[in-house]
């Protein structure tokens, strides 16, 4: 169960052209309006365009254009763009991979209490990317995000408790945090809850609960959850 885990400065303006995919008239108008707002300095619109280009939503995917619009937004201190620019640097998308820059932008967003950046910073410490590996620091930052209700961080904190990394191994806390994330639909946490109930780790063995969580994860396409669910059903048939 693994953790899943601006450079500002003066420059000449870049002339942007939208690559609009097949959209309805209303969607095209909406995108043009968003683009117009972004060009006139609306940080939220700049961030939204960055997301669209990063994910290919209504435009042709372009990490370079995503970086461009995130940079525009981070110049105004927009926390979501700071975090997402960090993600692009961490993964080398639209920019050369640079863990130091990723850490820089995560920290900028963390200063504003941005939960996703807190989690990302913690995972950097967990994996030793851009910093020396430090599970205590990983727990500190991931916990802050988990306590804000961020499901990915809750799942990660469950993993840290399960494996005793930066904290004492504690299956009760493992169950608590996995279940918090699972209740928000986090697929890996749902699978993990199923495994804990099947094996009686931190909770009494409970096949009904195990099947419930495996089914939730399987419905989202989790292959191992589906395999475990099938195996449990087969065992029941053989025991008859």
C-alpha positions, 0 to 999 in steps of 0.5 A: 500500500504505497503513498500516492501520492515561481519563478517570477521575473520580467519577460516579454509577453507571450502571445497566446492562441487557444487550441479549442477542441470540438466544443459547443457554442456555449462552451467555446464562448465560456472558454474565450471569456475565461481566456479574456479574463486571464489576459486581463490579470484575473488570477482565478481565470489564469489558474483555471486555464492552467488546469485546462491546458494541464488536463486537456479540458476543452483545449489541446493538452499543453504543459508548456501553456499550463506552466505559462498560466500558472506562472501568471497566477503565482505572480499574484500569490495564487496558492493553487497555482503555486502548488500545481507549478510545484507538481509540474517541476516535480514531474518535469512537465513543461519544465525540466524536472527540478525538485528544488523548484518543486519544494520552493513552490510547495512551500509558498502554497503551504505558507497559505495553508493550502492542504494539497501542498502540505501533503505534497511537501510531506511526500517530498520528505517521505521520498527524499526528493529535494530534501533529505528523507525525513519521516518525522517532517513527512508526518508533520506536513501530511497530518496538517493536510489530513486534518483539513480533510484532504483525502490523499493526505488522510490515506498517506497518514494511514500508511505512515501509521501502518508502517511506523514511519515517523510515528509508532506503528498504530493500527487503530490510527491506521484504520481511522485515517484510511476510513476517513479517506475511504468515506470521501471515495479515495479508492486506495483507502477503500482497498486498504480498509477492505484489507484491514477488515479481511485480516483483522488489523486494528479492527476485528476480522469482518468479512462483510466490512471487507467485502463492502470496502473491496466492492467500493474500490472495485467499482472504481476499477481497483483490480486488486480489490476486485481480485480479493472480492472474487477470492472471498466469494470463491472461498465462501462457495468452497466452504459450503 
